[in-house]
Amino acid sequence: MKRLILLFLLWPLALGAQTPACPENVHVRVAALEAKARAGEVPLPLVAQTATEIVRACGTDRALLAQILTMFTNAGLTLEPGDPERTRAHVNAFKTVNVIVRAGAAPFEPISLPGPDGGTIPFGAFDERNAYWDLMFAMSSDFLVAGAHAQVYTPGATERIGCGLYPAEEASALAAHGRDNVDGGELVVRVSFLARTCDGEAGEVAGQAARYFAAHHAARANDPGYVGLTESDIRSGLQAHLRAHLGERAESDLFSAAEAARLLAF
């Protein structure tokens, strides 16, 4: 494990050390490595070592970093929550996110990868966004189940972590845990931080945060034994984030006019 951590501490240094050794078919090689990692045919320390060597050779190729993020995410998803290898895979995916953000998180053109029928399939931002949602859902699940990744959801630490790569996707993943009070309110710190700090003009992050509080509103109403957020917490969250999401509108893609009016009247 110490070796694995050391390898990823070298990632920032690797970004400035481009060499001519980057192979032309590197995207195909990473796709093949991901397939082997998902099948459990390659141990994760070797996957991490290979990823480090590729980044050292190829630098900040944006599509390549997206592939590596997806690779570590999917490799971890093949394992059960609480498995140390799953946690390490997702830590590596999260560190890849940090590399992408530090490099500017620029958009990238889709690339073509080998398909299962001998043809090609595109890999682009849509795939990266989906992988990021999966990563954020998995990390928060593992926090709730096994206490993993606690620093992401702890007051003080969550602010230092920042907005991540796709804050609306993360807020959406966290909102899913609000249904039936799965999280017991433990994710409210991260949800609220994302909505306050990371929202854009479209109000997507605030809207997903409002979904989280709306889910707790429903859970509190439906469960006489509900233990989670207080009524005041839920009301404050809805007033702040649903209003920020709607702006001057009465409804949105996330909330009908009737639902929004009901929640704001709570």
C-alpha positions in Angstrom: 0.0 0.0 0.0 2.9 2.4 0.8 4.2 1.8 -2.7 0.8 2.6 -4.2 0.5 5.8 -2.3 4.0 6.8 -3.3 3.2 6.2 -7.0 0.3 8.6 -6.8 2.2 11.2 -4.9 4.4 11.4 -8.0 1.5 12.3 -10.3 1.9 16.1 -10.0 5.6 15.6 -10.9 4.6 13.4 -13.9 2.5 16.2 -15.4 5.6 18.2 -16.1 7.7 15.3 -17.4 6.4 14.6 -20.9 8.6 12.3 -23.0 8.4 10.9 -26.5 7.6 7.5 -25.1 3.8 8.0 -25.1 2.5 5.3 -27.4 0.2 6.2 -30.3 -2.3 3.6 -29.2 -2.3 4.6 -25.5 -6.1 5.0 -25.4 -6.6 1.4 -26.6 -4.0 0.2 -24.1 -5.8 1.8 -21.2 -9.1 0.4 -22.4 -7.6 -3.0 -22.4 -6.1 -2.5 -19.0 -9.5 -1.4 -17.7 -11.2 -4.5 -19.0 -8.6 -6.7 -17.3 -8.9 -4.7 -14.0 -12.7 -5.1 -14.1 -12.3 -8.8 -14.6 -9.9 -9.0 -11.7 -7.1 -10.2 -14.0 -4.7 -7.5 -13.0 -4.0 -6.5 -9.3 -4.8 -2.9 -8.5 -1.2 -2.0 -7.4 0.0 -3.0 -10.9 -2.9 -1.0 -12.5 -1.8 2.0 -10.4 1.8 1.6 -11.4 0.9 1.3 -15.1 -1.3 4.4 -14.9 1.5 6.4 -13.3 3.9 5.3 -16.0 1.4 6.3 -18.7 0.8 9.7 -17.2 4.5 10.2 -16.9 4.9 9.5 -20.6 1.8 11.2 -22.0 1.3 14.1 -19.7 -2.1 15.8 -19.3 -3.9 14.2 -22.3 -7.4 15.1 -21.2 -9.2 12.1 -22.7 -6.6 9.8 -21.2 -7.1 11.1 -17.7 -10.8 10.7 -18.2 -10.2 7.1 -19.1 -8.0 6.5 -16.1 -10.7 8.1 -13.8 -13.2 5.7 -15.4 -10.9 2.7 -15.1 -10.3 3.1 -11.4 -13.9 3.8 -10.7 -15.1 0.7 -12.5 -12.4 -1.4 -11.0 -13.6 -0.5 -7.5 -17.2 -1.1 -8.4 -16.5 -4.8 -9.0 -15.7 -5.2 -5.3 -17.9 -5.1 -2.3 -18.2 -2.0 0.0 -15.7 -2.3 2.9 -13.1 -4.2 0.7 -9.8 -2.3 1.1 -9.0 -2.8 -2.6 -12.3 -1.1 -3.5 -11.4 1.8 -1.2 -7.9 2.1 -2.7 -9.3 2.0 -6.3 -11.7 4.8 -5.5 -9.0 6.8 -3.8 -7.0 6.5 -6.9 -9.9 7.6 -9.0 -10.4 10.6 -6.7 -6.8 11.5 -7.0 -7.2 11.4 -10.8 -10.0 13.9 -10.4 -7.6 16.2 -8.6 -5.1 15.9 -11.4 -7.8 16.8 -13.9 -8.9 19.8 -11.9 -5.4 21.0 -11.3 -4.7 20.7 -15.0 -7.7 23.0 -15.8 -10.5 20.4 -16.4 -10.7 21.4 -20.1 -13.3 19.8 -22.3 -12.1 17.1 -24.7 -13.2 15.6 -28.0 -14.6 12.1 -27.9 -12.1 9.3 -28.8 -12.8 6.0 -30.5 -12.1 2.7 -28.6 -12.4 -0.9 -29.8 -16.0 -2.2 -29.5 -17.0 -5.8 -28.5 -18.1 -6.6 -32.1 -14.8 -5.5 -33.8 -16.1 -2.0 -34.5 -15.5 1.1 -32.4 -17.3 2.9 -29.7 -17.0 6.6 -28.7 -15.7 7.6 -25.3 -16.3 11.2 -24.3 -17.5 13.7 -21.6 -20.8 11.9 -21.2 -18.9 8.7 -20.2 -16.7 10.7 -17.8 -19.7 12.3 -16.2 -21.4 8.9 -15.7 -18.2 7.5 -14.2 -18.0 10.5 -11.9 -21.6 10.0 -10.7 -20.8 6.4 -10.0 -17.6 7.3 -8.1 -19.4 9.9 -6.0 -22.3 7.5 -5.2 -19.9 4.7 -4.3 -17.6 6.8 -2.1 -20.6 8.2 -0.2 -22.1 4.7 0.1 -18.9 3.4 1.5 -18.7 6.3 3.9 -22.2 5.5 5.2 -21.6 1.7 5.3 -17.9 1.5 6.4 -16.7 5.0 7.3 -14.5 5.2 4.3 -13.5 8.5 2.7 -14.7 10.3 5.8 -12.6 13.4 5.1 -14.8 14.2 2.1 -17.9 14.6 4.3 -16.4 16.2 7.4 -16.9 19.9 8.2 -13.6 21.7 7.6 -12.2 19.0 5.4 -14.9 19.1 2.7 -14.2 22.8 2.1 -10.5 22.0 1.4 -11.5 19.3 -1.1 -13.4 21.9 -3.1 -16.0 21.5 -5.9 -14.5 18.5 -7.7 -15.0 17.9 -11.4 -18.8 17.8 -11.9 -20.5 19.2 -8.7 -24.0 18.7 -10.1 -23.4 15.0 -10.6 -21.9 14.7 -7.1 -24.9 16.5 -5.6 -27.2 14.2 -7.6 -25.4 11.1 -6.3 -25.7 12.4 -2.7 -29.4 13.3 -3.2 -30.1 9.7 -4.0 -29.0 8.7 -0.5 -31.7 11.1 0.9 -34.5 8.8 -0.3 -36.0 7.0 2.7 -33.4 8.7 4.9 -30.7 6.2 3.8 -27.9 8.6 4.9 -29.5 9.7 8.2 -28.6 13.3 7.3 -24.8 12.5 7.4 -24.2 13.9 3.9 -25.8 17.3 4.6 -22.4 19.0 5.1 -21.1 18.1 1.6 -24.5 18.7 -0.1 -24.8 22.1 1.4 -21.2 23.0 0.6 -21.7 22.1 -3.1 -24.9 24.1 -3.3 -23.4 27.2 -1.6 -20.0 27.2 -3.3 -20.2 25.3 -6.6 -23.4 26.3 -8.3 -23.5 27.8 -11.8 -25.9 30.1 -13.6 -28.2 27.2 -14.5 -28.7 26.4 -10.8 -28.1 22.7 -11.4 -26.2 22.1 -8.2 -28.7 23.9 -6.0 -31.5 21.9 -7.7 -29.8 18.6 -6.8 -29.3 19.9 -3.2 -33.0 20.8 -3.1 -33.8 17.2 -4.2 -31.8 16.0 -1.2 -33.8 18.1 1.3 -37.0 17.2 -0.5 -36.2 13.5 0.0 -35.7 14.1 3.7 -38.9 16.0 3.8 -40.7 13.0 2.4 -38.9 10.6 4.6 -39.7 12.6 7.7 -43.4 12.7 6.7 -43.6 8.9 5.9 -41.6 7.5 8.9 -42.9 8.1 12.4 -39.5 6.9 13.7 -37.5 9.2 11.4 -34.1 10.2 12.9 -32.1 12.5 10.6 -32.4 16.2 9.8 -34.5 18.5 11.9 -37.5 20.3 10.5 -35.5 23.5 10.7 -32.7 21.9 8.7 -35.0 20.7 6.0 -36.9 24.0 5.8 -33.7 26.0 5.7 -32.3 23.7 3.0 -35.4 24.0 0.8 -35.7 27.7 1.2 -32.1 28.3 0.3 -31.5 25.8 -2.5 -34.9 25.4 -4.1 -35.2 29.2 -4.4 -31.7 29.4 -5.8 -32.5 26.7 -8.3 -35.8 28.1 -9.5 -34.8 31.8 -9.6 -37.8 33.6 -11.1 -39.3 30.3 -12.4 -42.3 28.5 -10.9 -41.0 25.1 -12.0 -38.0 23.3 -13.6 -36.9 20.0 -15.0 -36.5 18.7 -11.4 -39.6 20.2 -9.7 -43.1 20.7 -11.0 -44.8 24.0 -10.0 -47.1 22.2 -7.6 -44.2 20.3 -5.9 -42.1 23.5 -5.7 -44.9 25.5 -4.1 -45.6 22.7 -1.6 -42.0 22.4 -0.5 -41.5 26.1 -0.2 -44.6 26.3 2.0 -43.2 23.7 4.4 
